[in-house]
Amino acid sequence: MAANPTIFNTAFNTCLDLPHCRWLKIYGECTSDEPVISVDWRDELLENKETGNIHGGVITTLVDMASACTLAAQFERFESIATLDMRIDYLKQPVPGQAIHARAHCYKTEGQIAYIRSHCYQEDETQPFALGMATFVHRLISLSELQVTVKQLKNERSELKRATINHDAELKRRAYELMPYSKAINLKIGTDSENRRIYCLPFSQDHIGDFIQMALHGGLIGGFLQSCINLHVMEELNLSSPARIIDYSTDYLLSGRPEDSYARCEIIHAGKRISQVTATMWQSRIEKPIAFARAQIQMPVVE
């Protein structure tokens, strides 16, 4: 039972009404304090067109939303919520064409920190295809604090500068063909002024995941960085299609503002079976990243 059903219902409906959740067409019912959050299968959300695997960004968003809603059920009064970090273990490939569901459990709260487990499944909840772990920070926020936050954001936006990108049209075309999700979020690929590979996520209203700070959705950030990681591995290791991500984690360092975002990847280890890759995401300056991600990639078997 939710600690305050009115607060819980309001928070739940607000979460599902976020622009990024509306874009994904996420739905659910708050009949439990651990509600199930769902999304129907769509071809534009695929990570790999050849295998029919759903993109990790969809999973990340479901886990984030299920976790936030479950945490909101603990509140006596309205509080702001922010994701500090998240890890997803992809146990197996979900069945193409079937809806995807996520349920979360808040197993520990300590002060303003909450620790939440989640699982993603399809028809049988006892057979999850992905597991999630997330840490959240939450606190009461007053109207005066909200007004100050909005004012600061308006002042900061005018100071941001866009990076210079020499776009690679052919690489983008190939990415859109192999990974429909990258096209759906309008991911751009190119090089910077020093001819280093750079990825860009142009801002869209569909990317908003926080009405209070008008911040980018944490699930979208995860989807963007997983796309960058997979595309980088394909290019650097000369793969014909996106490889399978075994596990993925994100550290959310700063709120993503309603501006264009950029990312750069690095292959830490390129193995015959497993490769490790990192990705850094920033907006105004690369020296001030907003997120850092790590992933383990299963390399395709060479026959």
Backbone as a ProteinNet text record, in pm:
[ID]
protein_1_A
[PRIMARY]
MAANPTIFNTAFNTCLDLPHCRWLKIYGECTSDEPVISVDWRDELLENKETGNIHGGVITTLVDMASACTLAAQFERFESIATLDMRIDYLKQPVPGQAIHARAHCYKTEGQIAYIRSHCYQEDETQPFALGMATFVHRLISLSELQVTVKQLKNERSELKRATINHDAELKRRAYELMPYSKAINLKIGTDSENRRIYCLPFSQDHIGDFIQMALHGGLIGGFLQSCINLHVMEELNLSSPARIIDYSTDYLLSGRPEDSYARCEIIHAGKRISQVTATMWQSRIEKPIAFARAQIQMPVVE
[TERTIARY]
84.1	0	87.4	54.2	131.1	117.6	225.4	223.6	120.3	107.8	9.2	-48.5	-165	-220.7	-238.3	-271.6	-290.9	-159.3	-55.5	77.9	125	103.4	148	77.3	-54.4	-130	-85.7	-63	-18.5	119.6	211.4	347.1	346.9	265.7	258.7	209.5	100.8	46	140.2	211.9	309.8	422.8	470.1	578.5	537.1	418.9	374.3	342.9	323.3	291.8	416.8	534.2	657.9	673.1	724.1	734.5	804.4	914	985.6	903.7	828.3	742.4	626.5	573.2	467.8	522.2	645	706.4	724.3	765.5	781	646.8	540.8	405.9	403	468	469.8	333.8	291.6	164.3	174.5	75	73	-45.1	-60.9	-168.9	-111.9	-151.3	-98.4	-190.8	-222.6	-306.5	-223.7	-92	-0.9	108.1	172.3	283.3	411.6	403	510.9	448.7	408.7	333.5	416.6	348.8	412.5	406.6	522.1	532.6	560.1	488.8	494.5	511.7	559	565.4	543.7	468.7	445.9	562.5	582.5	691.6	668.1	770.9	764.3	896.8	889.6	1011.4	1109.2	1058.7	1148.7	1230.8	1199.2	1270.2	1374.5	1405.4	1500.4	1644.5	1725.2	1868.7	1942.5	1892.2	1955.6	1845.8	1839	1733.2	1744.9	1868	1889	1838.8	1862.7	1820.6	1682.6	1634	1504.8	1510.5	1631	1644.4	1603.1	1530	1484.8	1603.1	1601.3	1713.6	1719.3	1842	1860.2	1803.3	1790	1731.8	1587.6	1515	1376.9	1376.7	1466.8	1477.4	1518.7	1618.3	1666	1553.3	1472.7	1362	1256.6	1223.5	1125.4	1174.3	1301.5	1359.2	1357.7	1394.9	1397	1257.8	1157	1020.7	960.3	982.2	930	992.4	1122	1192.7	1141.7	1124.8	1078.3	936.8	850.7	712.4	706.9	787.1	792	844.4	943.8	996.2	890.6	815	711.6	606.1	587.5	490.1	533.4	660.8	712.3	690.3	651	649.1	519.4	534.7	420	382.2	485.1	464.7	540.2	510.2	574.5	723.3	806.5	950.8	1006.4	1117.4	1187.3	1270	1287.9	1361.2	1465.9	1585.4	1690.2	1765	1795.1	1869.7	2018.4	2084.8	2229.2	2307.8	2266.2	2330.8	2235.4	2264.2	2179.3	2263.1	2232.2	2298.8	2192.1	2211.6	2119.8	2199.4	2152.9	2208.8	2111.5	2157.4	2072.6	2093.3	1996.7	2011.2	1990.4	1896.3	1867.2	1790.6	1776.8	1704.1	1554.1	1475.9	1330.6	1271.6	1154	1086.4	1032.7	1069	1021	868.9	812.8	669.8	587	643.9	568.5	594.3	493.4	507.9	613.1	673.3	777.6	728.3	753.7	706.3	822.6	809.5	910.3	840.9	893.1	844.8	966.8	954.3	1067	1029.7	1133.3	1115.4	1216.9	1170.4	1259	1294.6	1417.5	1453.5	1527.1	1567.3	1637.9	1631.8	1598.9	1610.7	1694.9	1782	1869.9	1882.9	1810.4	1811.1	1745.9	1821.1	1769.7	1808	1866.3	1911.6	1821.6	1784.7	1701.3	1768.2	1758.4	1818.9	1707.2	1706.6	1592	1637.3	1573.4	1594.6	1475.7	1498.1	1388.7	1413.4	1307.9	1320.8	1228.3	1273.8	1196.6	1157.5	1035	984.5	881.3	831.4	726.7	601.6	578.1	453.5	462.4	581.2	598.8	691.6	637.7	717.8	827.6	813.8	917.4	1035.9	1026	1134.3	1182.2	1251.7	1296.1	1404.6	1407.1	1512.8	1616.9	1587.2	1683.3	1659.1	1768.3	1760.8	1823.3	1765.1	1815.5	1845.5	1944.9	1978.1	1996.9	1934.7	1944.7	1952.3	2022.3	2030.3	1969.3	1879	1811.6	1838.4	1834.3	1834.8	1700.5	1642.7	1511.6	1510.1	1430.3	1415.4	1291.8	1239.8	1129.1	1177.2	1093.6	1128.9	1015.4	1049.8	948.9	927.1	818.2	787.1	895.6	949.1	1054	1179.7	1213.9	1330.4	1307.9	1187.1	1155	1169.2	1123.5	1133.4	1278.4	1363.8	1505.9	1571.2	1535.2	1591.9	1558.9	1433	1391.1	1463.8	1479.6	1548.5	1694.8	1760.4	1900.1	1914.7	1822.7	1828.3	1815.3	1726.3	1708.2	1834.8	1901.4	2023.4	2138.3	2146.9	2257	2246.2	2124.1	2106.3	2171.1	2168.6	2223.5	2375.7	2440.6	2585.7	2641.4	2555.1	2602.6	2647.1	2746.2	2797.1	2784.5	2749.2	2738.6	2875.2	2900.2	3025.4	3020.1	3137.1	3147.5	3161.6	3071.7	3072.9	3076.5	3167.7	3169	3091.7	2967.5	2878	2920.2	2903.6	2934	2800.8	2755.2	2623.3	2614.2	2719.4	2716.5	2711.5	2790.1	2789.8	2654.9	2596.3	2464	2359.4	2366.5	2270.8	2280.1	2402.4	2422.2	2371.4	2396.9	2349.7	2197.5	2131.6	1985.9	1928.2	1996.8	1948.9	1961.2	2072.8	2097.9	2031.6	2021.6	1971.7	1859.4	1736.1	1624	1610.6	1645.2	1633.6	1718.5	1836.4	1923.5	1858.2	1781.6	1706.8	1592.3	1526.9	1412.2	1451.2	1573.4	1617.2	1698.6	1711.8	1780.6	1928.7	1992.8	2134.8	2219.6	2317.7	2408	2548.7	2622.1	2758	2850.8	2968.8	3064.2	3199.4	3276.6	3406.6	3413.2	3496.9	3512.6	3623.8	3662	3762.8	3900.1	3922.2	4049.6	4036.9	3928.6	3904.1	3884.9	3829.8	3797.5	3648.1	3612.3	3472.6	3390.1	3276.1	3187	3043	2958.1	2816.8	2735.2	2622.7	2539.5	2394.7	2332.2	2188.6	2122.9	2067.9	2000.8	1881.2	1864.5	1755.4	1618.9	1526.9	1387	1300	1181.2	1088.9	1053.7	1062.9	1033.8	1137.6	1246.8	1355.3	1340	1242.7	1227.5	1179.9	1247.1	1209.4	1193.2	1196	1182.5	1118.1	992.2	920.5	975.7	1034.4	1082	1203.1	1301.6	1423.1	1428	1323.8	1323.7	1448.7	1477.5	1599	1571.7	1677	1666	1630.9	1556.4	1517.6	1639	1651.8	1764.1	1764	1644.9	1636.4	1685.6	1655.3	1703.9	1855.9	1912.4	2057.7	2119.8	2059.3	2108	2096.1	1985.1	1966.1	2065.2	2089.5	2186.2	2326.2	2368.3	2503.7	2521	2417.6	2427.8	2437.9	2366.8	2377	2518.1	2572.3	2708.4	2809.5	2796.9	2889.7	2884.6	2763.7	2751.1	2800.4	2769.5	2814.9	2966.7	3023.6	3169	3239.5	3185.1	3243.9	3232.8	3118.4	3102.1	3208.5	3228.8	3323.2	3467.5	3505	3644.5	3688.4	3595.1	3629.4	3577	3525.4	3484.7	3379.5	3272.1	3162	3055	2982.5	2880.3	2746.4	2726.4	2600.1	2626.2	2531.2	2550.3	2572.2	2670.3	2697.3	2602.9	2600.2	2510.7	2576.1	2503.4	2549.7	2508.8	2606.9	2580.4	2532.1	2605.8	2561.3	2602.9	2528.4	2547.5	2518.3	2599.5	2575	2602	2528.1	2541.3	2555.5	2650	2658.8	2603.6	2497.9	2438	2504.9	2588.3	2671.2	2602.4	2534.6	2462.1	2331.7	2237	2112.1	2140.7	2080.3	2092.7	1994.4	2044.6	1958.6	1896.7	1795.1	1729.5	1816.2	1926.7	2023.5	2076.5	2147.3	2212.7	2316.3	2331.7	2428	2525.9	2642.7	2748.7	2809.5	2872.5	2935	3058.9	3152.4	3272	3294.5	3338.4	3355.6	3502	3532.2	3667.2	3657.8	3725.5	3732.1	3846.9	3813.3	3913.9	3986.7	3910.5	3968.8	3890.5	3960.1	3897.3	3940.3	3850.7	3882.6	3816.2	3854.1	3794.1	3650.5	3624	3488.6	3414.7	3485.2	3424.1	3508	3441.7	3509	3444.5	3526.3	3478	3489.5	3382.2	3375.4	3320.2	3371.5	3317.2	3266.4	3178.7	3125.9	3108.4	3145.3	3129.5	3034.5	2940	2838.6	2848.8	2842.2	2850.9	2761.3	2751.9	2675.3	2760.3	2779.3	2853.5	3002.8	3062.1	3205.4	3232.6	3324.3	3358.4	3423.1	3482.7	3543.3	3438.1	3311.9	3202.5	3096.8	3128.5	3035.3	2908.2	2799.8	2672.9	2644.8	2713.7	2693.9	2817.2	2840.6	2950.1	2896.9	2925.7	2869.8	2979.5	2948.6	3037.4	2953.9	3010.7	2937.4	3034.8	2984.5	3056.8	2982.8	3057.7	3001.9	3043.9	2946.9	2978.5	3011.9	3133.5	3176.6	3115.8	3083.9	3024.7	3123.9	3070.8	3155	3202.4	3332.9	3389.7	3398	3328.6	3326.7	3443.1
-119.2	0	123.9	221	344.9	422.7	491.3	568.7	680.9	742.8	847.7	825.6	759.2	725.5	845.7	960.8	1079.1	1123.2	1129.8	1166.1	1063.1	935.5	828.4	835.6	852.4	860.4	979.4	1093.6	1213.5	1190.9	1135.6	1111.2	1009.2	905.4	801.5	859.3	933.5	991.7	1094.8	1168.3	1265.3	1194.9	1083.5	1007	958.3	902.4	849.7	960.9	1083.4	1195.1	1272.6	1229.2	1294.6	1281.4	1384	1379.2	1254.9	1213.7	1096.7	969.1	960.7	843.8	842.1	959.4	966	924.7	966	929.3	777.3	713.9	568.4	496.5	571	515.5	417.9	458.2	378.8	387.9	277.4	275.9	186.8	197	115.3	152.7	83.3	110.3	111.8	212	223	153.9	30.1	-48.4	-114.2	-101.2	-158.6	-57.3	-67.9	22	-21.1	-130.2	-171.7	-191.7	-83	-92.5	-147.6	-210.1	-260.2	-151.2	-118.9	-20.1	-96	-63.5	-143.7	-58.4	-123.1	-61.3	-169.7	-138.6	-235.1	-233.4	-345.3	-363.1	-276.5	-205.1	-127.6	-140.7	-152.3	-171.6	-55.6	65.6	180.6	179.3	89	80.7	-30.8	-85.7	-197	-149.1	-232.8	-209.4	-272	-387.2	-460.4	-510.8	-454.3	-489.2	-633.4	-686.2	-822.3	-926.6	-901.5	-998.7	-968.1	-845.1	-806.7	-775.1	-750.3	-722.4	-579	-562.1	-430	-350.3	-219.3	-136.2	-122.2	-117.6	-103.3	25.4	129.2	253.8	238.2	147.8	119.4	53.4	-42.5	-113.2	-15.8	67.6	164.3	257.1	302.4	391.9	321.1	197.4	121.8	101.6	63.9	42.6	173.3	282	412	451.7	431.9	470.8	380.2	251.1	158.2	187.5	217.7	247.9	378	481.9	610.6	600.1	526.5	511.3	433.3	329.6	251.1	335	418	506.2	607.6	660.7	759.7	702.6	571	507.6	513.8	545.3	554.3	692.7	791.3	930.6	966.5	1037.9	1097.5	1230.6	1301.6	1428.7	1426.3	1523.1	1525.2	1556	1479.1	1498.7	1491.3	1558.9	1548	1419.4	1361.5	1235.2	1253.1	1202	1203.4	1070.6	1016.2	890.7	920.5	851.8	868.6	772.2	648.2	549.9	435	362	249.9	144.9	20.1	-91	-184.5	-229.6	-324.3	-448.2	-564.5	-691.8	-750.7	-767.2	-823.5	-975.2	-1047	-1191.3	-1268.9	-1223.5	-1290.3	-1194.8	-1231.8	-1147.3	-1169.7	-1061.3	-1078.7	-1128	-1186	-1240.6	-1125.7	-1118.1	-1009.1	-1007.5	-887.9	-872.7	-869.7	-913.2	-914.7	-788.5	-744.5	-628	-654.8	-548	-556.6	-487.7	-549.3	-497.8	-486.6	-394.7	-379.1	-355.5	-419.6	-397.4	-375.9	-285.9	-252.4	-270.5	-287.9	-305.1	-219	-129.4	-45.6	-123.6	-174.8	-263	-192.5	-64.5	6.1	155.8	231.4	377.2	418.6	513.7	563.6	713.5	789.1	933.1	971.1	1040.3	1083.4	989.3	874.8	779.2	655.5	608.7	488.4	390.8	261.7	155.1	65.6	47	-17	-125.7	-242.4	-351.6	-357.2	-406.2	-419.7	-538.2	-580.7	-688.2	-660.1	-697.6	-679.9	-817.4	-829	-957.8	-937.1	-1045.8	-1038.4	-1110.9	-1231.6	-1298.8	-1362.4	-1402.3	-1472.4	-1390.8	-1335.8	-1250.2	-1327.3	-1457.9	-1538.3	-1567.1	-1523.2	-1546.6	-1412.3	-1332.7	-1201.2	-1212.7	-1117.3	-1114	-1006.9	-919.3	-817.6	-783.4	-753.9	-713.3	-574.9	-494.7	-359.7	-331.2	-245.9	-194.5	-43.9	33.5	178.9	243.1	354.6	435.4	571.6	616.5	744.1	835.3	965.3	1063.8	1136.2	1163.1	1229.7	1327.1	1431.1	1528.6	1614.1	1670.1	1763.6	1889.8	1946.7	2068.7	2168.7	2291.4	2395.3	2473.8	2550.7	2630.9	2735.1	2793.6	2895.3	2835.1	2711.7	2644	2614.6	2574.5	2544.6	2669.8	2783.1	2907.5	2947.4	2928.2	2959	2866.7	2736.7	2638.3	2673.9	2709.4	2745.5	2870.7	2969.1	3093.3	3065.2	2978.2	2944	2874.9	2785.2	2713.1	2808.6	2907.7	3003.1	3085.1	3121.5	3200	3119	2989.8	2904.9	2868.4	2854.2	2807.6	2902.6	3032.3	3128.7	3121.4	3057.5	3051.3	2928.5	2834.6	2710.5	2730.6	2651.3	2658	2521.1	2519.1	2393.8	2353.1	2223.5	2172.8	2177.5	2189.3	2187	2042.3	1998.3	1860	1857.2	1778.5	1749.7	1619.6	1629.4	1514.6	1412.1	1285.4	1173.1	1114.6	1157	1118.3	968.9	909	767.4	680.9	716.7	639.8	653.4	771.9	791.3	707.4	705.6	626.6	479.2	429.2	287.9	261	354.3	337.7	333.8	423.3	427.7	298.5	242	119.5	-0.1	-8.8	-124	-109.2	15	39.5	143.4	100.8	194.9	292.9	250.5	338.8	464.9	450.4	566	668.9	621.7	713.2	778.4	700	750.8	866.1	863.2	971.3	1076.2	1058.7	1155.2	1168	1056.8	1056.4	1099.6	1185.8	1233.6	1180.2	1156.8	1103.3	1189.5	1215.4	1293.1	1297.6	1400.6	1421	1563.6	1584.9	1719.4	1793.2	1907.5	1989.8	1924.2	1823	1751.1	1613.6	1597.4	1475.4	1352.2	1370	1258.6	1228.8	1099.7	1060.1	1121	1176.5	1238.1	1207.2	1189.8	1160.6	1274.9	1304.3	1416.4	1372.2	1419.8	1400.5	1538	1578.1	1708.8	1712.8	1823.5	1832.2	1829	1758.8	1754.4	1758.1	1815.7	1818.2	1676.9	1578.9	1440	1382.4	1452.6	1402	1440.2	1526.2	1575.1	1463	1454.1	1352.2	1407.3	1540.4	1603.6	1739.9	1752.7	1878.2	1988.8	1951	2050.5	2125.1	2049.3	2111	2111.8	2060	2047	1971.6	1862.5	1785.5	1670.1	1622.1	1506.6	1382.4	1292.2	1167.9	1077.2	1017.2	927.4	807	760.3	647.2	683.8	806.1	854	865.1	917.2	926.5	787.9	689.5	552.2	499.3	530.7	484.7	547.8	678	747.9	689.4	670.1	621.7	476.1	393.9	255.9	253.6	343.4	353.1	392.2	492.7	538.3	426	354.6	245.2	139.8	100.2	-5.9	39.1	162	213	228.1	268.6	284.3	149.7	48.9	-85.9	-138.3	-116.7	-160.9	-99.4	28.9	99.2	60.3	62.6	39.4	-105.8	-198.9	-341.1	-405.4	-320.6	-364.8	-474.8	-450.4	-545.5	-508.4	-607.4	-582.8	-539.6	-562.9	-526.4	-503.1	-440.5	-414.9	-543.6	-541.8	-657.9	-656.7	-766.3	-778.1	-718.7	-627.2	-571.5	-666.7	-710.9	-805.2	-730.7	-627.6	-542.7	-399.3	-308.8	-166.2	-88.9	11.9	94.9	241.1	327.6	471.4	540.5	633.8	726.2	860	907.4	1035.3	1144.1	1224	1320.3	1455.7	1501.2	1628.3	1613.5	1700.8	1699.5	1740.1	1666.1	1702.7	1812.7	1928.8	2043.2	2033.1	2113.1	2108.2	2171.1	2105.3	2150.1	2028.8	2051.8	1941.8	1876.6	1745	1669	1597.2	1563.7	1502.3	1386.4	1295	1180.8	1136.8	1079.6	1021.7	887	787.2	652.2	609.7	512.4	455.8	306.3	226.4	81.7	56	13	-13.3	-143.7	-241.5	-373.4	-434.5	-475.3	-543.2	-689.2	-775.5	-917.1	-998.7	-1123.1	-1210.9	-1246.3	-1254.6	-1290.8	-1172.9	-1094.8	-984.2	-858.1	-746.7	-617	-522	-433.8	-334.1	-194.8	-117.2	14.6	116	238.8	347.1	458.8	541.9	656.3	773.4	890.8	1014.7	1107.4	1163.6	1251.6	1389.3	1493.4	1629.5	1721.8	1846.8	1947.5	2071.7	2153.3	2277.6	2253.7	2167.5	2142	1995.6	1935.7	1796.1	1779.2	1887.1	1881.2	1877	1895.4	1894.1	1793.5	1663.2	1560.8	1552.7	1513.3	1494.7	1347.1	1257.4	1113.4	1036.6	924.4	836	693.2	619	484.2	381	257.6	143.5	28	-50.3	-165.7	-278.1	-398.8	-517.6	-570.6	-592.8	-631.5	-775	-857.3	-992.7	-986.9	-1027.5	-1019.8	-1133.6	-1109.2	-1214.9	-1327.5	-1449.4	-1566.5	-1567.4	-1580.8	-1586.7	-1732	-1765.5	-1905.1	-1934.8
0	0	0	-83.6	-90.6	40.2	81.1	204.6	197.4	80	57.9	-81.7	-92.3	-224.2	-316.3	-262.9	-347.2	-409.6	-326.4	-377	-478.3	-447.8	-536.7	-672.1	-671.2	-797.3	-881.1	-815.4	-886.9	-947.7	-868.8	-917.5	-1031.1	-1017.3	-1119.7	-1252.6	-1246.6	-1370	-1430.5	-1344.5	-1393.8	-1466.5	-1410.4	-1473.5	-1612.9	-1623.8	-1752.7	-1852.1	-1801.5	-1889.6	-1932.5	-1888.3	-1930.7	-2082.2	-2148.9	-2295.2	-2349.2	-2285.7	-2337.9	-2320	-2210.7	-2188.4	-2287.3	-2319.8	-2420.3	-2556.5	-2586.9	-2714.4	-2724.6	-2615.3	-2614.8	-2605.3	-2568.8	-2549.8	-2432.4	-2325	-2201.8	-2133.5	-2072.4	-2001.7	-1878	-1789.8	-1668.2	-1581.8	-1469.9	-1375.6	-1234.2	-1155.4	-1018	-918.3	-944.5	-853.5	-743.7	-750.7	-652.2	-622.5	-503	-473.3	-545.1	-621.2	-710.8	-849.5	-913.1	-1039.3	-1153.4	-1247.4	-1368.9	-1474.7	-1533.2	-1640.3	-1769.6	-1876.9	-1999.6	-2124.3	-2230.7	-2362.2	-2465.8	-2567.9	-2675.5	-2774.1	-2837.6	-2933.8	-3057.9	-3098.4	-3222.7	-3296.4	-3426.6	-3505.4	-3491.5	-3470.7	-3460.7	-3332	-3240	-3113.4	-3112.5	-3230	-3237.2	-3224.2	-3158.8	-3148.3	-3265.3	-3308.8	-3417.9	-3510.3	-3629.1	-3723.4	-3769.3	-3773.8	-3821.8	-3723	-3591.9	-3490.3	-3433.8	-3455.2	-3400.1	-3252.3	-3197.9	-3055.1	-3023.4	-2913.7	-2872.7	-2819.5	-2834.9	-2792.9	-2640.8	-2589.3	-2446.2	-2389.9	-2474.1	-2426.8	-2382.1	-2445.3	-2405.2	-2267.5	-2249.4	-2120.8	-2011	-2039.9	-1941.5	-1897.4	-1991.5	-1958.1	-1873.8	-1908.9	-1829.9	-1686.9	-1672.7	-1539.2	-1459.8	-1524	-1458.2	-1410.8	-1496.5	-1462.4	-1355.1	-1368.3	-1267.7	-1131.3	-1131.3	-1006.4	-944.4	-1026.7	-976.4	-919.9	-988.1	-941	-810.7	-801	-677.3	-561.9	-589.2	-485.3	-442.7	-538	-506.4	-412.2	-417.2	-328.5	-181.8	-157.1	-20.5	41.2	-40.3	5.8	78.2	188.3	256.6	193.3	140.5	72.6	-60.5	-146.4	-277.3	-263.2	-333.9	-331.4	-472.8	-493.1	-621	-620.4	-739.1	-754.6	-864	-838.8	-941.1	-937	-1054	-1063.7	-1050.9	-957.4	-939.8	-1028	-1028.7	-1115.6	-1143.6	-1249.7	-1290	-1361.2	-1333.4	-1401.6	-1455.7	-1578.4	-1641	-1682.1	-1640.6	-1687.2	-1788.3	-1911.4	-2016.6	-2018.4	-1962.6	-1945	-2074.3	-2153.3	-2279.9	-2369.4	-2494	-2588	-2572	-2555.7	-2545.3	-2676.8	-2666.6	-2784.7	-2869.6	-2996.7	-3082.7	-3092.1	-3092.7	-3112.3	-2985.6	-2872.9	-2747.8	-2666.6	-2592.2	-2505.5	-2398.5	-2348.5	-2246.6	-2119.7	-2004.7	-1876.8	-1778.1	-1683.2	-1578	-1444.5	-1340.6	-1204	-1113.7	-1018.2	-931.2	-784.4	-700.8	-556.8	-483.9	-399.1	-318.4	-192	-188.1	-77.2	35.8	14.7	120.7	97.3	202.7	199.5	319.7	296.8	402.5	385.2	469.1	452.8	320.7	236.1	106.3	-6.8	26.2	-75.1	-74.4	-192.9	-206	-301.6	-268.2	-348.1	-401	-532.5	-596.5	-693.3	-684.4	-779.4	-874.1	-994.4	-1090.2	-1181.9	-1247.7	-1345.6	-1463.1	-1581.5	-1704.1	-1757.4	-1804.1	-1848.7	-1958.6	-2011.8	-2113.5	-2064.4	-2105.5	-2065.6	-1926.5	-1883.3	-1756	-1666.5	-1558.6	-1470.9	-1399.7	-1388	-1321.8	-1413.6	-1540.5	-1637.1	-1694.1	-1612.6	-1660.5	-1767.7	-1858	-1959	-1927	-1827.9	-1785.3	-1639	-1567.4	-1427.5	-1412.7	-1325.4	-1305.3	-1159.2	-1137	-1003.9	-1018.8	-930.7	-941.9	-803.5	-798.4	-677	-707.5	-620	-638.6	-519	-544.2	-436.9	-442.7	-327.6	-323.6	-207.1	-223.3	-115	-139.2	-28.8	-38.8	-110.3	-193.7	-264.4	-252	-212	-191.9	-320.8	-323.8	-441.1	-465.2	-357.6	-373.4	-434.2	-393.6	-450.9	-598.5	-632.8	-772	-858.4	-809.9	-885.8	-907.9	-806	-818.7	-920.6	-916.7	-1009.6	-1153.9	-1180.9	-1315.7	-1363.5	-1274.6	-1309.7	-1345.5	-1267.3	-1293.7	-1428.4	-1458.9	-1585.7	-1703.5	-1693.8	-1802.3	-1823.9	-1712.3	-1723.5	-1781.1	-1745.7	-1789.4	-1936.2	-1987.8	-2125	-2225.3	-2196.7	-2290.5	-2297.4	-2198.7	-2193.3	-2264	-2302	-2361.3	-2505.5	-2545.4	-2681.3	-2746.3	-2872.7	-2945.4	-3000.3	-2999.9	-3055.6	-3207.4	-3267.2	-3413.1	-3459.4	-3547.8	-3595.3	-3747.6	-3800.1	-3943	-3962.7	-4006.9	-4009.7	-4114.8	-4077.5	-4166.8	-4213.9	-4329.9	-4380	-4407.3	-4460.5	-4494.9	-4369	-4268	-4143.2	-4072.7	-4078.3	-4018.4	-4091.4	-4224.3	-4302.4	-4264.2	-4251	-4214.8	-4073.2	-3983	-3845.3	-3840.5	-3914.5	-3916.6	-3974.9	-4073.3	-4136.1	-4043.2	-3971	-3884.2	-3747.4	-3697.8	-3563.2	-3568.4	-3590.9	-3603.6	-3487.4	-3366	-3249.3	-3266.4	-3327.3	-3346.4	-3438.5	-3534.7	-3621.7	-3545.1	-3460.5	-3385.7	-3292.9	-3237.6	-3148.6	-3224.6	-3357.4	-3443.8	-3409.9	-3377.4	-3342.7	-3462.6	-3437	-3541.1	-3516.3	-3625	-3616.3	-3701	-3648.4	-3725.6	-3657.9	-3687.3	-3623.9	-3572.2	-3470.9	-3416.6	-3490.5	-3439.3	-3505.6	-3510.6	-3426.3	-3424.5	-3490.8	-3567.6	-3644.6	-3556.4	-3438	-3349.9	-3360.9	-3351.6	-3363.6	-3250.8	-3288.3	-3191.1	-3230.5	-3130.1	-3151.6	-3092.6	-3154.3	-3109.6	-3094.5	-2987.5	-2964.7	-2968.3	-3083.6	-3091.9	-2997.3	-2929.2	-2832.3	-2899.6	-2835.8	-2877.8	-2752.8	-2764.1	-2649.9	-2604.2	-2695.8	-2659.9	-2564.2	-2541.9	-2457.2	-2310.9	-2280.3	-2143.3	-2050.4	-1934.4	-1836.1	-1696.5	-1682.2	-1550.9	-1571.4	-1529.1	-1546.8	-1456.2	-1342.6	-1247.9	-1303.4	-1350.6	-1403.6	-1555.8	-1620	-1766.1	-1811.5	-1742.9	-1768.6	-1863.7	-1929.1	-2017.1	-1936	-1996.5	-1930.3	-1914.5	-1795.8	-1771.5	-1862.9	-1900.5	-1992.9	-2130.7	-2173.7	-2302.7	-2302.2	-2193.1	-2181.8	-2194.9	-2128.3	-2139.9	-2281.5	-2347.7	-2485.2	-2580.8	-2564.2	-2648.5	-2630.8	-2506.2	-2481.3	-2524.6	-2508	-2556.9	-2709.1	-2774.5	-2920	-2961	-2894	-2925.1	-2905.4	-2794.8	-2764.7	-2873.7	-2911.1	-3011	-3148.1	-3186.6	-3315.5	-3317.3	-3204.5	-3196.9	-3210.8	-3143.8	-3152.9	-3295.7	-3358.2	-3496.8	-3587.9	-3572.4	-3659	-3629.4	-3502.5	-3465.3	-3483.6	-3460	-3469	-3597	-3686.8	-3820.6	-3815.8	-3739.1	-3730.3	-3832.4	-3879	-3981	-3922.3	-3791.5	-3726.7	-3578.2	-3506.4	-3363.6	-3285.3	-3194.8	-3109.7	-2988.8	-2916	-2800.3	-2676.2	-2610.6	-2483.9	-2371.6	-2293.6	-2183.8	-2060.4	-2023.1	-1913.4	-1940.4	-1880.9	-1907.8	-1779.6	-1751.4	-1633.3	-1665.2	-1599.1	-1617.9	-1484	-1476.1	-1363.3	-1412.4	-1347.1	-1384.2	-1300.1	-1362.4	-1290.6	-1272.9	-1377.2	-1374.1	-1451.4	-1423.8	-1500.8	-1644.7	-1738	-1878.3	-1911.5	-1947.4	-1975	-2115	-2142.2	-2274.1	-2382.8	-2411	-2510.5	-2585.7	-2694.9	-2766.4	-2675.1	-2691.4	-2611.5	-2703.3	-2647.4	-2726.5	-2648.5	-2721.3	-2655.9	-2732.7	-2658.3	-2715.9	-2646.6	-2720.7	-2667.4	-2670.6	-2587.2	-2584.9	-2558.4	-2641.4	-2618.6	-2521.6	-2402	-2299.8	-2327.2	-2372.4	-2404.4	-2519.6	-2623	-2736.7	-2735.2	-2687	-2676.8	-2786	-2795.9	-2895	-2858.7	-2728.6	-2683.5	-2620.8	-2537.6	-2464.9	-2482.9	-2506.1	-2512.8	-2412.8	-2354.9	-2259.9	-2322.4	-2308.9	-2371.7	-2271.7	-2278.5	-2196.9	-2288.2	-2233.7	-2309.1	-2213.5	-2260	-2182.9	-2257.3	-2184.1	-2243.6	-2179.8	-2262.1	-2211.4	-2293.6	-2248.1	-2322	-2347.4	-2247.7	-2269.7	-2288.5	-2204.2	-2211.1	-2180.9	-2253.6	-2229.4	-2092.6	-2040.5	-1907.3	-1796.8	-1835.3	-1738.6	-1784.4	-1778.1	-1828.9	-1746.6	-1813.7	-1743.3	-1715.9	-1786.5	-1763.9	-1811.4	-1745.8	-1783.7	-1784.3	-1890	-1905.2	-1930.2	-1892	-1916.2	-1969.8	-2056.8	-2111.2	-2143.5	-2126.3	-2173.2	-2295.5	-2401.2	-2529.9	-2563.7	-2602	-2648	-2796.5	-2829.8	-2967.8	-3048.5	-3175.5	-3258.2	-3281.6	-3292.5	-3314.9	-3460	-3479.4	-3613	-3655.2	-3761.7	-3808.9	-3903.8
[MASK]
+++++++++++++++++++++++++++++++++++++++++++++++++++++++++++++++++++++++++++++++++++++++++++++++++++++++++++++++++++++++++++++++++++++++++++++++++++++++++++++++++++++++++++++++++++++++++++++++++++++++++++++++++++++++++++++++++++++++++++++++++++++++++++++++++++++++++++++++++++++++++++++++++++++++++++++++

